[in-house]
Amino acid sequence: MPPWNPITGHLLCLAPLLSRFPKDIIQNYLLMELSKDFSKTDNLLYLDLWPFSMPMIVVTSPDLSIQACQQHDLTKPAALKYFLEPFSGGEDLFTMNGLEWKRSRAMFAPGFNANYLLGQMGHILEETSVFVEILREHARKGDMFSLDRLTCDFTMDIIGAVCLNSHLNSQRQFNPLASAMRSQIAWHLRADEMNLFKRWNPAQPLIMWKNSRTMNNYIGKELDKRFIERQGGEKDTSSRSIIDLVLDNYMTENSSLDMAHGLDQSFKKWAQVQIRLMIFAGHDSTASTICYSYYLLSKHPNALAQIRAEHNEVFGTHLKTVSAQLLENPQLINKLSYTNAVLKETLRLFPRQTLYVVENQE
């Protein structure tokens, strides 16, 4: 570990590194720089960053990461729940353990099947057409805009459609669910704020409570709506969202219950938590990948030309026919091997770095 101070722990070791990076750099880069100096032999780095986080072990070795994350069924640390609870609102798939995790994962697993996601192509294309039109509007105006913000709204709308079968329309207008989630992220993830008085703003818990209530109310209404549709025999199998799959499973497993009084409140709370987690975990990482892909393609015109050539070969040169082709045959997306390779290379160059945190226990 780096030199330790009985008062500041390892915080002073980060100070020299801050000058090397932009102010809003993701913290993981600082930890990676530290690991290069202090974990040359065993690829493990012990860090005490209290009061900003619990003491942790940073693992920079793929082999040791496999041990920590796959070979051993380690209990999820309390620090993980502290980080995720403002977004999910409770015990979620990331923080569950043992049988509870297996049961919950099994209920959502069909929603992440590749064939199922291809069946959601209609939802995806509808939201993508809005995204493309907004990009064209900016191109015609020649103005400056935040691509990150736009792609976050775009991916939020896709997740809303795939998870809830609901049009959030956050790319064009205000949506309470999307707005509350983005506000929650802004208030909870204040990584670049070193002033403890600002970091622990007394208004923060009130605003985050309001955001949480807004998200639960929105998702709760969608759950009730889908549940009533199923009770009335209205079952649209052409666009079954993840929430529909979960409700199908719930009603099958609880067929003996009296459904006249509505959804069981414990199930409803559980479903709200898992859906909030998916909205949080899915939209930002996908949005970042899109932004980095565009950035890299702008710097490598040859790669951009190859992507265009591949798309022309698979879809033809008439852009207006692409959506119809994908609706009729979603598997065409699997023919874009070079495009897929570009996305993978983007993720290699700009990985979504993760920290596996192990609490320091005496």
Long-range contacts (C-beta under 8 A, 24 or more apart in sequence): 1-38, 1-45, 1-46, 1-47, 2-34, 2-37, 2-38, 2-45, 2-47, 4-48, 9-47, 9-48, 9-49, 9-50, 9-55, 10-47, 10-48, 10-49, 11-49, 11-52, 14-49, 23-192, 24-192, 26-191, 26-353, 27-191, 28-353, 28-354, 28-355, 29-353, 31-58, 31-355, 32-60, 32-353, 34-58, 35-60, 48-360, 51-196, 53-79, 53-357, 54-78, 54-79, 54-357, 54-359, 54-360, 55-359, 55-360, 56-355, 56-357, 56-358, 56-359, 56-360, 57-357, 57-358, 58-355, 59-356, 65-356, 68-356, 68-358, 69-356, 73-98, 74-358, 77-357, 77-358, 77-359, 78-359, 79-357, 79-359, 80-357, 84-277, 84-280, 86-184, 86-187, 86-188, 86-208, 86-212, 87-181, 87-184, 87-185, 87-188, 87-276, 87-277, 87-280, 88-273, 88-274, 88-276, 88-277, 88-280, 89-212, 89-215, 89-216, 89-272, 89-273, 89-276, 90-269, 90-270, 90-272, 90-273, 91-273, 92-273, 92-274, 92-276, 92-277, 93-274, 93-277, 94-277, 94-281, 104-270, 104-274, 107-245, 107-246, 107-249, 107-250, 108-242, 108-245, 108-246, 108-274, 110-245, 111-162, 111-163, 111-242, 111-245, 111-246, 117-162, 118-330, 118-331, 118-333, 119-240, 119-330, 120-161, 120-162, 120-239, 120-241, 121-326, 121-327, 121-330, 121-333, 122-239, 122-327, 123-158, 123-161, 123-162, 123-165, 123-239, 124-158, 124-161, 124-162, 125-323, 125-326, 125-327, 126-161, 127-154, 127-157, 127-158, 127-161, 127-171, 128-154, 128-158, 129-323, 130-154, 130-157, 130-171, 130-172, 131-171, 134-171, 134-172, 147-291, 147-294, 148-287, 148-288, 148-291, 151-286, 151-287, 151-288, 151-290, 151-291, 152-182, 152-283, 152-284, 152-287, 153-178, 154-287, 154-290, 155-282, 155-283, 155-284, 155-286, 155-287, 155-290, 156-181, 156-279, 156-283, 158-286, 159-278, 159-279, 159-282, 159-283, 160-279, 161-241, 162-241, 162-242, 163-241, 163-242, 163-243, 163-275, 163-278, 163-279, 164-219, 164-222, 164-241, 164-242, 164-243, 164-275, 165-226, 165-236, 165-239, 165-240, 165-241, 165-243, 165-244, 166-222, 166-241, 176-214, 176-218, 177-214, 177-215, 177-218, 177-219, 177-279, 179-214, 180-210, 180-211, 180-212, 180-214, 180-215, 180-218, 181-211, 181-215, 181-276, 181-279, 181-280, 181-283, 183-207, 183-211, 184-208, 184-211, 184-212, 184-215, 184-280, 185-280, 185-284, 187-211, 215-272, 215-276, 216-272, 216-276, 219-271, 219-272, 219-275, 219-276, 220-268, 220-272, 223-247, 223-263, 223-268, 223-271, 223-272, 224-262, 224-263, 227-259, 227-262, 227-263, 231-259, 242-275, 242-278, 243-271, 243-275, 246-271, 246-274, 285-352, 288-350, 288-352, 289-343, 289-346, 289-347, 289-350, 292-346, 292-349, 292-350, 293-342, 293-343, 293-346, 296-342, 296-345, 296-346, 296-349, 297-342, 303-342, 306-338, 307-338, 307-339, 307-342, 310-336, 310-337, 310-338, 310-339, 311-336, 311-339
